[in-house]
């Protein structure tokens, strides 16, 4: 999404009338998260549908997209939803037998060609279908360093290319990912970010094998602690592996803030959020408030409004909150905050990255986050005949630094399953004495 798209699609949205029959239908289909496990269990078995039942559910599904899905108005500029629905209807009419599972699968297959949204999910029987397509970093074993304005020099080679070899920047400028520098010289992994499996990269007519960057496969080993602070002489190491806490517990919110306050006295703080799949963004916000006295998520918000979402007006509209630029004059933490991330950081876990950037010296290390968050805050619906469950986000979060599927990109990529040790090695190289952590 671009600034112009957010403005034209959401800020300038033309209110849409919601008919009484459509409102009543959506009210019947909606159910609470507290009922999810019970309802999911009750729809575990496959069910054969009549054509009339399947067609009726497809019609209801389209109504849900139009009125309850925040991504609908964005994607309808590039997806012909009417054509897709007609294809699904044709499939139903031609089928000798249609089950709830087959209906869910065909809806997913038709929509997922062009639709990307990690919060949009369909549940049928014991299966779930998620409209998420991740981008991964594929890297070689080669590391290059800035040599001059036109060239890189190989500082870590292999049998195909020797250390000390010179490579033109024009040859690989779109195939490098920054890693920790060597003093004042920038260094890069040779690699790319792609949503297609990439087995090799060609450089100077030579083919080099790639692998998914290893920090993707490293999560914090403090799995039983969702919030743990380890204090050392020269730095603090703070682990958060979930933000699924009791939202109404003021003590927990204050606990996050207190840890931030406790970290203020260290010039280096490492915030390890690997494996954090989200929950409530109020928790990372309060940690940063404690650490930095100021926490901002620079993001445009749009939320569906109207009678379907508790507003009395019988029109679909969007409530808009404009992004606020970071105001670093309000930031009080003068140290460096290293945020350790990987592909298992998603949703509200990714909000921690946005809030971290409220600090004057926040550095992201590891690998890119999941990229599940352009559309978020979800509601649940169940189609009446097939009992298929639909999870739909009703808010838009537009951050120019965030891309669905790609996530937030680190300042320094780490190709190691023990990224904390690599970070320690880098800091020690900078003459900062770091005690060893038990990664």
Secondary structure, DSSP 8 states (H G I E B T S, - for coil): --HHHHIIIIIT---EE--HHHHHHHHHHEE-GGGHHHHHHHT-S--EE-HHHHHHHHHHHHHHHHHH-TTHHHHTTT--HHHHHHHHHHHHHH-S-EEHHHHHHHHHHHHTTT--EEEEEEEETTEEEEE----EEEEEEEEEEE-SSSEEEEEE--SSS-TT-EEEHHHHGGGEEEEEEETTEEEEEEEEEESS---EEEETTEEEE-EE-GGGG---S-TT-SSEEEE-SS-EEEE---B-S-TT-HHHHHHHHHHHHHHTT-SEEEEE-TT---B-THHHHHHHHHHHS------EEEEEESGGGT-SSSEEEEEEE------GGG----SEEEEEE-TT--THHHHHHHHHTTSTTEEEEES------SEEEEEEEE-TTT--EEEEEEEEEE-TT-BTTTB---SEE--SS-HHHHHHHHHHHTT--------
